[in-house]
């Protein structure tokens, strides 16, 4: 028997974890609800996708993101559901889009999914998932694609839709200023105003269906890495705070020596 590939091992891991969590067997079934988890509803047909080789749907990804958020809670990191990410990339209603994206400004990291579905009438359309992550401190969107650049234009489409709303800068004021800037300098002003976009080196899948697994694995590793950094940051702040307290106490002791008996 041939050794399992890394992607097959990932699929087996997710499948076993889902089975354990749901505590049900996969068998011939009617498509009934099997789990409501943090507002995410999974049906038996969703769970069956984990048996593979199948393209994972948005409900599986949304379930996993909710699971990650509850397992590693952070006030600085926010997952946008796949359905909302897709709507943001394709919405023509600017005011509704702005109303949804503006509340994301306080988060230091915002994680979106990218899908290559061109037909909005097909709720489960598309053939490839990838991940788009906004890092506020770097003011940068990073695209992670397990089939190099296949979703590039779709990631750029989502980026173009939300880039003007996630930054804490006073965008409306600066847009008015652009009218007074000469054309040759306009593009430099625009570049300084908005977050930049980067493609990032990502582990590559070796088949056509495991993109969802790679999105979940990359999201998990990114979350663990970021929560560790945040924990280290707060630990360093607390350490520095304690050092300052110790210095203050030492100063007080020196200035107020204990009276001799």
PANU-652009 format. One record per residue (C-alpha): residue in three letters; x, y, z. Coordinates in Angstrom, 2 decimals. Each point is the difference from the previous one (the first is absolute). Example, Ala and Ser with C-alpha at 12.3 -4.5 7.8 and 13.67 -1.06 7.14 Angstrom:
! residues 2
{res:ALA	xx:12.30	yy:-4.50	zz:7.80}
{res:SER	xx:1.37	yy:3.44	zz:-0.66}
***
This chain:
! residues 261
{res:UNK	xx:0.00	yy:0.00	zz:0.00}
{res:UNK	xx:1.37	yy:3.43	zz:-0.98}
{res:UNK	xx:0.87	yy:2.40	zz:2.79}
{res:UNK	xx:-2.53	yy:2.75	zz:0.66}
{res:UNK	xx:0.83	yy:3.47	zz:-1.30}
{res:UNK	xx:0.05	yy:2.95	zz:2.37}
{res:UNK	xx:-3.38	yy:1.17	zz:-1.34}
{res:UNK	xx:-1.52	yy:-3.45	zz:0.52}
{res:UNK	xx:1.30	yy:-0.04	zz:3.56}
{res:UNK	xx:-1.56	yy:3.41	zz:0.58}
{res:UNK	xx:-3.31	yy:-1.18	zz:-1.41}
{res:UNK	xx:0.08	yy:-3.08	zz:2.23}
{res:UNK	xx:0.77	yy:2.18	zz:3.04}
{res:UNK	xx:-2.89	yy:2.38	zz:-0.69}
{res:UNK	xx:-2.36	yy:-2.88	zz:-0.75}
{res:UNK	xx:0.84	yy:-1.82	zz:3.24}
{res:UNK	xx:-0.29	yy:3.22	zz:2.02}
{res:UNK	xx:-3.40	yy:0.77	zz:-1.50}
{res:UNK	xx:-1.22	yy:-3.54	zz:0.66}
{res:UNK	xx:1.12	yy:0.19	zz:3.61}
{res:UNK	xx:-1.58	yy:3.42	zz:0.46}
{res:UNK	xx:-3.30	yy:-0.94	zz:-1.60}
{res:UNK	xx:0.00	yy:-3.55	zz:1.42}
{res:UNK	xx:-1.88	yy:-1.45	zz:-2.99}
{res:UNK	xx:0.73	yy:-2.52	zz:-2.74}
{res:UNK	xx:0.05	yy:0.85	zz:-3.68}
{res:UNK	xx:-2.46	yy:-2.31	zz:-1.76}
{res:UNK	xx:-2.83	yy:0.23	zz:-2.54}
{res:UNK	xx:-2.18	yy:2.79	zz:1.42}
{res:UNK	xx:-2.52	yy:2.68	zz:-0.65}
{res:UNK	xx:1.53	yy:3.45	zz:0.08}
{res:UNK	xx:-0.92	yy:0.97	zz:3.55}
{res:UNK	xx:1.61	yy:2.43	zz:2.39}
{res:UNK	xx:2.64	yy:-1.66	zz:2.14}
{res:UNK	xx:1.57	yy:2.97	zz:1.80}
{res:UNK	xx:-0.66	yy:3.63	zz:0.88}
{res:UNK	xx:3.29	yy:1.45	zz:1.16}
{res:UNK	xx:0.28	yy:3.71	zz:0.80}
{res:UNK	xx:-2.77	yy:0.79	zz:-2.53}
{res:UNK	xx:1.55	yy:-2.27	zz:-2.67}
{res:UNK	xx:-2.35	yy:-2.75	zz:-1.19}
{res:UNK	xx:1.59	yy:-3.16	zz:-1.40}
{res:UNK	xx:-1.90	yy:-2.71	zz:-1.83}
{res:UNK	xx:0.97	yy:-3.60	zz:-0.63}
{res:UNK	xx:0.87	yy:0.84	zz:-3.61}
{res:UNK	xx:2.53	yy:2.55	zz:1.28}
{res:UNK	xx:1.68	yy:-2.57	zz:2.22}
{res:UNK	xx:0.10	yy:-2.49	zz:-2.88}
{res:UNK	xx:2.25	yy:2.39	zz:-1.94}
{res:UNK	xx:2.76	yy:-0.71	zz:2.52}
{res:UNK	xx:0.19	yy:-3.60	zz:-1.24}
{res:UNK	xx:1.43	yy:1.36	zz:-3.27}
{res:UNK	xx:1.24	yy:0.45	zz:-2.53}
{res:UNK	xx:-2.43	yy:2.92	zz:-0.12}
{res:UNK	xx:0.11	yy:3.78	zz:-0.21}
{res:UNK	xx:-1.00	yy:1.38	zz:3.42}
{res:UNK	xx:-2.91	yy:2.44	zz:0.19}
{res:UNK	xx:-0.33	yy:3.30	zz:1.86}
{res:UNK	xx:-1.87	yy:-1.56	zz:2.94}
{res:UNK	xx:2.93	yy:-2.28	zz:0.85}
{res:UNK	xx:2.39	yy:2.97	zz:-0.13}
{res:UNK	xx:-2.34	yy:2.17	zz:2.09}
{res:UNK	xx:-0.34	yy:-2.78	zz:2.58}
{res:UNK	xx:3.78	yy:-0.38	zz:0.24}
{res:UNK	xx:0.55	yy:3.77	zz:0.33}
{res:UNK	xx:-2.59	yy:0.16	zz:2.80}
{res:UNK	xx:1.70	yy:-2.95	zz:1.67}
{res:UNK	xx:3.40	yy:1.73	zz:-0.23}
{res:UNK	xx:-1.42	yy:3.26	zz:1.36}
{res:UNK	xx:-1.43	yy:-1.73	zz:3.06}
{res:UNK	xx:3.06	yy:-2.19	zz:0.49}
{res:UNK	xx:2.44	yy:2.94	zz:-0.23}
{res:UNK	xx:-2.02	yy:3.11	zz:0.90}
{res:UNK	xx:1.55	yy:3.37	zz:-0.77}
{res:UNK	xx:-1.43	yy:3.51	zz:0.02}
{res:UNK	xx:2.50	yy:0.99	zz:-2.69}
{res:UNK	xx:-0.83	yy:-2.65	zz:-2.64}
{res:UNK	xx:-3.24	yy:-0.36	zz:-1.95}
{res:UNK	xx:-1.14	yy:-2.63	zz:-2.51}
{res:UNK	xx:-2.39	yy:1.17	zz:-2.72}
{res:UNK	xx:-2.25	yy:-2.87	zz:-1.09}
{res:UNK	xx:0.45	yy:-1.37	zz:-3.55}
{res:UNK	xx:-3.50	yy:1.10	zz:-1.04}
{res:UNK	xx:0.58	yy:3.56	zz:1.22}
{res:UNK	xx:3.47	yy:0.10	zz:-1.58}
{res:UNK	xx:-1.54	yy:-0.99	zz:-3.34}
{res:UNK	xx:-2.76	yy:2.58	zz:0.37}
{res:UNK	xx:2.52	yy:2.74	zz:0.77}
{res:UNK	xx:2.01	yy:-0.84	zz:-3.13}
{res:UNK	xx:-3.08	yy:0.13	zz:-2.23}
{res:UNK	xx:-2.30	yy:2.55	zz:1.62}
{res:UNK	xx:-1.06	yy:3.01	zz:-2.04}
{res:UNK	xx:-1.61	yy:1.68	zz:3.02}
{res:UNK	xx:2.75	yy:2.31	zz:1.23}
{res:UNK	xx:-1.84	yy:1.23	zz:3.08}
{res:UNK	xx:-0.88	yy:-3.51	zz:1.22}
{res:UNK	xx:3.58	yy:-1.14	zz:-0.61}
{res:UNK	xx:1.38	yy:2.99	zz:1.91}
{res:UNK	xx:-2.43	yy:-0.60	zz:2.89}
{res:UNK	xx:1.24	yy:-3.57	zz:0.35}
{res:UNK	xx:3.73	yy:0.60	zz:-0.41}
{res:UNK	xx:0.34	yy:3.12	zz:2.17}
{res:UNK	xx:-0.49	yy:-1.99	zz:3.28}
{res:UNK	xx:3.09	yy:-2.07	zz:-0.96}
{res:UNK	xx:2.33	yy:2.99	zz:0.59}
{res:UNK	xx:0.78	yy:-0.78	zz:3.69}
{res:UNK	xx:1.39	yy:-3.46	zz:-0.85}
{res:UNK	xx:3.73	yy:-0.40	zz:-0.57}
{res:UNK	xx:-0.49	yy:-3.01	zz:-2.28}
{res:UNK	xx:-3.00	yy:-0.73	zz:-2.25}
{res:UNK	xx:-0.19	yy:-3.35	zz:-1.81}
{res:UNK	xx:-2.06	yy:-0.33	zz:-3.22}
{res:UNK	xx:-0.52	yy:-2.91	zz:-2.36}
{res:UNK	xx:0.25	yy:0.35	zz:-3.78}
{res:UNK	xx:-2.09	yy:-2.05	zz:-2.43}
{res:UNK	xx:0.14	yy:-0.06	zz:-3.81}
{res:UNK	xx:-3.75	yy:-0.32	zz:-0.51}
{res:UNK	xx:-1.03	yy:2.32	zz:-2.86}
{res:UNK	xx:-3.71	yy:-0.90	zz:0.19}
{res:UNK	xx:-1.68	yy:1.62	zz:3.01}
{res:UNK	xx:-3.15	yy:-2.04	zz:-0.62}
{res:UNK	xx:1.89	yy:-3.17	zz:1.00}
{res:UNK	xx:0.38	yy:-0.04	zz:3.77}
{res:UNK	xx:2.45	yy:-2.93	zz:-0.08}
{res:UNK	xx:1.79	yy:1.05	zz:-3.17}
{res:UNK	xx:3.71	yy:0.41	zz:-0.58}
{res:UNK	xx:2.86	yy:-2.46	zz:-0.17}
{res:UNK	xx:2.72	yy:1.52	zz:2.18}
{res:UNK	xx:0.43	yy:1.54	zz:3.47}
{res:UNK	xx:2.82	yy:2.22	zz:1.23}
{res:UNK	xx:0.61	yy:2.31	zz:2.96}
{res:UNK	xx:0.34	yy:3.79	zz:0.15}
{res:UNK	xx:1.24	yy:1.45	zz:3.30}
{res:UNK	xx:0.17	yy:3.66	zz:0.99}
{res:UNK	xx:2.78	yy:0.89	zz:2.48}
{res:UNK	xx:-0.76	yy:3.41	zz:1.45}
{res:UNK	xx:3.42	yy:0.70	zz:1.50}
{res:UNK	xx:1.60	yy:-0.54	zz:-3.42}
{res:UNK	xx:-3.00	yy:1.55	zz:-1.80}
{res:UNK	xx:0.24	yy:-2.87	zz:-2.47}
{res:UNK	xx:-2.27	yy:-2.63	zz:-1.54}
{res:UNK	xx:1.77	yy:-3.35	zz:-0.51}
{res:UNK	xx:-1.39	yy:-2.64	zz:-2.38}
{res:UNK	xx:0.73	yy:-3.67	zz:0.74}
{res:UNK	xx:-0.78	yy:-2.23	zz:-3.01}
{res:UNK	xx:0.72	yy:-3.76	zz:-0.04}
{res:UNK	xx:-0.07	yy:0.00	zz:-3.83}
{res:UNK	xx:2.35	yy:2.84	zz:-0.73}
{res:UNK	xx:-1.87	yy:3.17	zz:-1.03}
{res:UNK	xx:-3.04	yy:-1.94	zz:-1.29}
{res:UNK	xx:-2.28	yy:2.18	zz:2.12}
{res:UNK	xx:2.12	yy:3.10	zz:-0.48}
{res:UNK	xx:-2.58	yy:2.10	zz:-1.83}
{res:UNK	xx:-2.78	yy:-1.05	zz:2.39}
{res:UNK	xx:2.15	yy:0.91	zz:3.00}
{res:UNK	xx:0.74	yy:3.35	zz:-1.64}
{res:UNK	xx:-3.72	yy:0.51	zz:-0.56}
{res:UNK	xx:-0.72	yy:-0.51	zz:3.71}
{res:UNK	xx:2.95	yy:2.20	zz:0.92}
{res:UNK	xx:-1.25	yy:2.81	zz:-2.24}
{res:UNK	xx:-3.45	yy:-0.26	zz:1.59}
{res:UNK	xx:1.12	yy:0.28	zz:3.64}
{res:UNK	xx:3.38	yy:1.77	zz:-0.02}
{res:UNK	xx:-1.50	yy:3.46	zz:0.46}
{res:UNK	xx:-1.95	yy:-0.98	zz:3.11}
{res:UNK	xx:2.27	yy:-2.11	zz:2.23}
{res:UNK	xx:2.68	yy:2.61	zz:0.69}
{res:UNK	xx:-0.47	yy:2.41	zz:2.91}
{res:UNK	xx:1.16	yy:2.92	zz:-2.11}
{res:UNK	xx:-2.32	yy:2.87	zz:-0.89}
{res:UNK	xx:-0.61	yy:-1.23	zz:-3.55}
{res:UNK	xx:-2.84	yy:2.39	zz:-0.92}
{res:UNK	xx:2.14	yy:3.05	zz:0.79}
{res:UNK	xx:2.94	yy:-1.29	zz:-2.03}
{res:UNK	xx:-2.22	yy:-0.83	zz:-2.97}
{res:UNK	xx:-1.07	yy:3.65	zz:-0.11}
{res:UNK	xx:3.65	yy:1.02	zz:0.09}
{res:UNK	xx:0.71	yy:-2.11	zz:-3.08}
{res:UNK	xx:-1.93	yy:2.44	zz:-2.16}
{res:UNK	xx:2.63	yy:2.61	zz:0.76}
{res:UNK	xx:2.95	yy:-2.27	zz:-0.82}
{res:UNK	xx:1.59	yy:0.08	zz:-3.44}
{res:UNK	xx:-0.65	yy:-3.11	zz:-2.11}
{res:UNK	xx:3.64	yy:-1.13	zz:-0.05}
{res:UNK	xx:0.03	yy:-0.16	zz:3.81}
{res:UNK	xx:-3.50	yy:-1.42	zz:0.39}
{res:UNK	xx:0.94	yy:-3.68	zz:-0.14}
{res:UNK	xx:2.65	yy:0.48	zz:2.68}
{res:UNK	xx:-2.55	yy:1.67	zz:2.26}
{res:UNK	xx:-2.45	yy:-2.86	zz:-0.59}
{res:UNK	xx:2.68	yy:-2.58	zz:0.82}
{res:UNK	xx:0.78	yy:1.76	zz:3.27}
{res:UNK	xx:-3.67	yy:0.22	zz:0.94}
{res:UNK	xx:-1.05	yy:-3.64	zz:-0.44}
{res:UNK	xx:1.38	yy:-3.29	zz:1.37}
{res:UNK	xx:2.26	yy:-1.86	zz:-2.41}
{res:UNK	xx:-0.58	yy:-3.48	zz:-1.46}
{res:UNK	xx:2.54	yy:-2.85	zz:0.07}
{res:UNK	xx:0.09	yy:-3.56	zz:-1.26}
{res:UNK	xx:1.73	yy:-2.25	zz:2.53}
{res:UNK	xx:1.83	yy:-3.31	zz:-0.43}
{res:UNK	xx:-2.38	yy:-2.78	zz:1.06}
{res:UNK	xx:0.14	yy:-3.82	zz:0.17}
{res:UNK	xx:-1.35	yy:-1.31	zz:-3.32}
{res:UNK	xx:-2.65	yy:-2.67	zz:-0.46}
{res:UNK	xx:0.62	yy:-2.81	zz:-2.49}
{res:UNK	xx:-3.61	yy:-0.64	zz:-1.04}
{res:UNK	xx:-3.11	yy:1.99	zz:-0.95}
{res:UNK	xx:-2.14	yy:-0.47	zz:3.12}
{res:UNK	xx:2.05	yy:0.64	zz:3.17}
{res:UNK	xx:-0.02	yy:3.81	zz:-0.10}
{res:UNK	xx:-2.50	yy:0.14	zz:2.87}
{res:UNK	xx:2.30	yy:-2.09	zz:2.19}
{res:UNK	xx:2.91	yy:2.27	zz:-0.77}
{res:UNK	xx:-2.10	yy:3.08	zz:0.85}
{res:UNK	xx:-0.90	yy:-1.56	zz:3.36}
{res:UNK	xx:3.58	yy:-1.09	zz:0.73}
{res:UNK	xx:1.47	yy:3.41	zz:-0.93}
{res:UNK	xx:-2.67	yy:1.82	zz:2.03}
{res:UNK	xx:0.78	yy:-2.17	zz:3.01}
{res:UNK	xx:3.76	yy:0.52	zz:-0.25}
{res:UNK	xx:-0.46	yy:3.73	zz:-0.54}
{res:UNK	xx:-2.30	yy:0.25	zz:3.01}
{res:UNK	xx:2.34	yy:-1.97	zz:2.27}
{res:UNK	xx:2.97	yy:2.09	zz:-1.13}
{res:UNK	xx:-1.87	yy:3.27	zz:0.52}
{res:UNK	xx:-1.43	yy:-0.93	zz:3.41}
{res:UNK	xx:3.52	yy:-0.98	zz:1.10}
{res:UNK	xx:1.32	yy:3.38	zz:-1.18}
{res:UNK	xx:-2.80	yy:1.84	zz:1.80}
{res:UNK	xx:0.65	yy:-2.00	zz:3.17}
{res:UNK	xx:3.73	yy:0.76	zz:-0.23}
{res:UNK	xx:-0.78	yy:3.68	zz:-0.55}
{res:UNK	xx:-2.25	yy:0.22	zz:3.06}
{res:UNK	xx:2.50	yy:-2.01	zz:2.04}
{res:UNK	xx:2.77	yy:2.44	zz:-0.94}
{res:UNK	xx:-2.25	yy:2.92	zz:0.92}
{res:UNK	xx:-0.78	yy:-1.58	zz:3.35}
{res:UNK	xx:3.69	yy:-0.76	zz:0.60}
{res:UNK	xx:0.92	yy:3.60	zz:-0.81}
{res:UNK	xx:-2.80	yy:1.22	zz:2.28}
{res:UNK	xx:1.31	yy:-2.17	zz:2.84}
{res:UNK	xx:3.53	yy:1.27	zz:-0.58}
{res:UNK	xx:-1.23	yy:3.58	zz:0.26}
{res:UNK	xx:-1.85	yy:-0.85	zz:3.21}
{res:UNK	xx:3.15	yy:-1.56	zz:1.46}
{res:UNK	xx:2.03	yy:3.09	zz:-0.93}
{res:UNK	xx:-2.65	yy:2.20	zz:1.60}
{res:UNK	xx:0.02	yy:-2.09	zz:3.17}
{res:UNK	xx:3.80	yy:0.09	zz:0.14}
{res:UNK	xx:-0.07	yy:3.78	zz:-0.35}
{res:UNK	xx:-2.58	yy:0.31	zz:2.77}
{res:UNK	xx:2.07	yy:-2.22	zz:2.30}
{res:UNK	xx:3.14	yy:2.06	zz:-0.68}
{res:UNK	xx:-1.82	yy:3.29	zz:0.60}
{res:UNK	xx:-1.81	yy:-1.27	zz:3.07}
{res:UNK	xx:2.39	yy:-2.19	zz:1.95}
{res:UNK	xx:-1.35	yy:-2.05	zz:2.83}
{res:UNK	xx:0.43	yy:1.98	zz:3.26}
{res:UNK	xx:2.56	yy:-1.43	zz:2.40}
{res:UNK	xx:-1.29	yy:-1.30	zz:3.29}
***
